[in-house]
């Protein structure tokens, strides 16, 4: 199964696709120095398969690569960062 995580800037969200099918997304607001994550959703057909965690990691890796900070307003993203201390340096 192929996994692809992309930044759909037109919809202000990171998307995760499994074999081409949209499996979930993480909505955000882009600021000058930070990305504020507001909502994460995984399609029920893909729940329990690690899709949300893969999406969070991919989105946060992209934010880090762009030199931006993160404001985790989304409870899922906040909880994921809390469980992965190597991403806490991104939190603003």
CORRAVEN-V413283 format. One record per residue. N is the residue number from 1. PSI is psi in radians with two decimals (NA if undefined). NEAR is the number of other ideal C-beta (glycine too) atoms within 10 Angstrom. D_LAST is the distance of its C-alpha to the last C-alpha in Angstrom with 1 decimal. Layout:
N/PSI/NEAR/D_LAST
N/PSI/NEAR/D_LAST
This chain:
1/2.20/6/34.6
2/2.45/7/32.4
3/2.30/14/28.7
4/2.24/12/26.9
5/2.18/20/23.3
6/2.73/14/22.8
7/1.90/19/20.5
8/1.46/11/22.7
9/-0.55/10/21.3
10/-0.51/6/24.2
11/0.07/11/23.2
12/0.94/15/19.4
13/2.61/21/19.2
14/2.41/25/19.3
15/2.54/18/22.8
16/2.28/24/24.5
17/2.37/15/28.2
18/2.06/18/30.7
19/0.66/9/34.0
20/-0.23/8/33.1
21/2.32/11/32.5
22/2.06/12/29.3
23/-0.36/24/28.1
24/3.03/23/24.7
25/2.76/23/21.7
26/1.90/28/18.0
27/2.52/17/17.6
28/2.90/26/14.7
29/2.20/12/14.1
30/2.14/14/13.4
31/-3.05/12/12.0
32/-0.71/5/12.6
33/-0.05/10/9.5
34/2.72/17/7.7
35/2.12/26/9.5
36/1.98/17/9.6
37/2.23/27/11.9
38/-0.45/16/14.4
39/2.39/14/17.4
40/2.41/23/18.9
41/2.36/15/22.6
42/2.31/21/25.2
43/2.33/14/28.8
44/-0.52/7/30.9
45/-0.31/10/33.2
46/0.04/17/30.4
47/2.61/12/28.9
48/0.20/8/29.2
49/0.23/13/29.3
50/0.21/12/25.7
51/-0.78/18/24.9
52/-0.74/22/21.6
53/-0.72/14/20.4
54/-0.70/17/21.6
55/-0.82/27/20.0
56/-0.84/27/16.5
57/-0.81/15/17.1
58/-0.75/19/18.5
59/-0.80/26/15.8
60/-0.61/24/13.0
61/-0.68/13/15.4
62/-0.76/15/15.9
63/-0.77/21/12.4
64/-0.77/14/12.3
65/-0.43/8/15.7
66/-0.03/10/14.8
67/0.45/7/12.3
68/2.88/16/9.4
69/3.02/15/5.8
70/2.39/23/5.7
71/1.82/19/5.7
72/1.41/23/8.6
73/-0.42/14/11.1
74/2.19/19/13.9
75/-0.63/11/15.3
76/-0.84/19/16.6
77/-0.73/28/13.4
78/-0.83/16/11.7
79/-0.69/14/15.0
80/-0.78/22/15.3
81/-0.72/20/12.1
82/-0.58/12/13.3
83/-0.20/10/16.6
84/1.47/13/15.5
85/-0.40/8/14.0
86/-0.07/8/14.2
87/-0.07/20/11.3
88/-0.36/11/8.9
89/-0.28/10/8.0
90/-0.38/18/6.4
91/2.31/15/3.8
92/NA/12/0.0
